[in-house]
């Protein structure tokens, strides 16, 4: 696996952990918290969105990211 893919996978894991606990964040909050580039952040968010794990709502230049998984779905 190349370094970019490793960074994306790590960001996916960290975003998943954060949203599973907190349910919501903005894209900017995630970028600052994870200390990742915008490219890695948006590729990770795109993967999670495609999998149906998050919802995205535009708010000006930022996005509200909401965890779409039911709490008991993590245990399956």
Beta strands, then each sheet from edge to edge (+ up, - down):
strand 1: 24-26
strand 2: 54-59
strand 3: 62-67
sheet 1: 1+ 3- 2+
end
